[in-house]
Amino acid sequence: MLTLLELLQSNARLTGTELADRLDTDVRTVRRYTFHLRELGIPVEAERGRYGGYRLARGYRMPPLVLTNDEALAVVLGLLAADRLGMGTTAPAAAGALAKIERVLPHALREPLAAMRETLSFTANAVIGQAPGTGVLLALAQASRARTTVGIHHQSWRREHTERDVDPYGVVFHTGRWYVVGHDHLRDGLRTFRIDRITSVTPRADGFTAPDGFDPVAHLTSTLAQGPYPWQVEVTVHGPLEEVARRLHHSAVTLTAQPTGVLVHARAERLDGMAHLLASLEWPFTIHRPDELRQSLKKLAVRLVESSERTPGETLQ
């Protein structure tokens, strides 16, 4: 109904067939939607005949969206941040939502918020997300809240297609990708699925009970930290947990508070990259494993010393 109203506001007149095509439904459903809009007091006029169609009554405009300055700013910043973090879905929803909000806001709010959108800059690079289907994402979130089993069609990274039932314990967004964590009936175990690889979700009649105290975020980060990388890294960073977590939030790591600091578990594809990450921290650290990481840090230290002693005009070796 809201989409139909948006189409009628954006077009002088549309036939029932045109509306049905744009809504991906049939003409009978269009008639039912227009009837419900009239019940809500929105004057939708129907013109009969070969060239007839639907339109809003002349002069009718939707009332302005009533938001305070703080509320409007919160909405716009939320949409901009979601786009920056790669949280979008398959349709350009954020851009459409911004356009609609700006169109119905009073002029006194519309111009300052447009200026904010056009001039806002970010220090961090944009994340290119893996966009899931809107219907799939919402269906999984609803099933997770209702504790209802769902059937999913899933495509693995090897492009293998499977159908399975899943008890969705929770939906997690992490570094540009959406995941669902839950019990997989096919494998009879706890599994994590990327939602952009799920093509459809079908509700089942069965319900489920999630394990007491289960934390989907902790399980996801632990799973990613044990990913298919050759080096298993274990380091104690001698700093406060909250600050260390902020510095390492972008990495697939698990953090455990210890009396002497924070125990960091991670898997790395290259140890020189892990050496750079540790060197960027402002706290001392102790390497537990692997010993090869010590050599990578020593090589990095040599390069840093050489750079610190190099003078202008000196030829690089």
BELVEN-V342161 format. One record per pair of residues at least 4 apart in sequence whose ideal C-beta (glycine too) atoms are under 6 Angstrom apart, sorted by sequence separation. I is the first residue (numbers start at 1). GAP is how many residues later the second one is. D is the distance in whole Angstrom. If there is no record, write none. Layout:
i=(I I)
gap=(GAP GAP)
d=(D D)
//
This chain:
i=(14 19 25 48 56 67 73 77 89 92 93 105 109 115 116 132 156 210 239 310 14 20 37 47 67 82 105 132 143 173 239 248 258 20 38 47 88 155 268 287 20 37 143 172 184 237 255 256 278 287 46 102 154 171 20 34 44 45 153 245 16 19 83 170 181 253 254 45 82 168 169 169 179 180 253 16 43 151 152 168 79 167 179 180 149 150 166 167 241 43 177 178 79 149 166 244 79 164 165 241 271 275 279 164 239 271 275 238 144 237 272 143 236 237 271 275 144 144 225 236 237 140 192 224 225 4 225 235 141 140 192 234 1 222 221 233 1 181 232 233 72 76 231 15 84 181 229 14 65 181 229 13 14 64 65 140 225 227 229 231 72 86 90 167 169 179 225 226 233 13 64 84 85 86 89 155 225 86 88 90 154 154 172 239 89 169 172 238 132 152 153 170 237 238 129 130 153 169 8 172 237 127 152 235 236 150 151 235 150 151 234 148 149 234 149 137 148 149 147 140 147 136 139 132 132 136 130 86)
gap=(4 4 4 4 4 4 4 4 4 4 4 4 4 4 4 4 4 4 4 4 5 5 5 5 5 5 5 5 5 5 5 5 5 6 6 6 6 6 6 6 7 7 7 7 7 7 7 7 7 7 8 8 8 9 10 10 10 10 10 10 11 11 11 11 11 11 11 12 12 12 12 13 13 13 13 14 14 14 14 14 15 15 15 15 16 16 16 16 16 17 17 17 18 18 18 18 19 20 20 21 21 21 21 22 22 22 22 23 24 24 24 25 25 25 25 25 26 27 27 27 27 28 28 28 28 29 29 29 30 31 31 31 32 32 33 33 35 35 35 35 37 37 37 38 38 38 38 39 39 39 39 40 40 40 40 40 40 40 40 40 41 41 41 41 41 41 41 41 41 42 42 42 42 42 42 42 42 43 43 43 43 44 44 44 45 45 45 45 46 46 46 46 46 46 47 47 47 47 48 48 48 49 49 50 50 51 51 52 53 53 54 55 55 55 57 58 59 59 60 61 61 62 62 63 64 65 66 90)
d=(4 6 4 5 5 4 6 6 6 6 6 5 6 6 6 5 5 5 6 5 5 5 4 4 4 4 5 5 5 6 5 5 5 5 6 6 6 5 4 5 5 5 5 5 4 5 5 4 6 6 6 5 5 5 5 5 6 5 6 6 4 5 5 5 5 6 5 6 6 5 5 4 6 5 4 5 4 5 6 4 5 5 6 6 6 6 5 4 5 5 6 4 6 5 6 5 5 6 4 5 6 4 6 4 6 5 5 4 4 5 5 5 5 5 4 5 6 6 5 5 6 5 6 4 5 5 5 5 5 6 5 6 5 5 6 5 6 4 6 5 5 5 4 4 6 5 4 5 4 6 6 5 6 6 6 5 6 6 5 6 6 4 5 4 5 6 5 6 6 4 5 5 5 6 5 5 6 3 5 5 6 5 5 3 4 6 6 5 5 5 5 3 5 5 4 5 5 6 5 5 5 4 6 5 5 5 4 5 6 6 4 6 4 5 4 6 6 6 5 6 6 5 4 4 5 5 4 4)
//
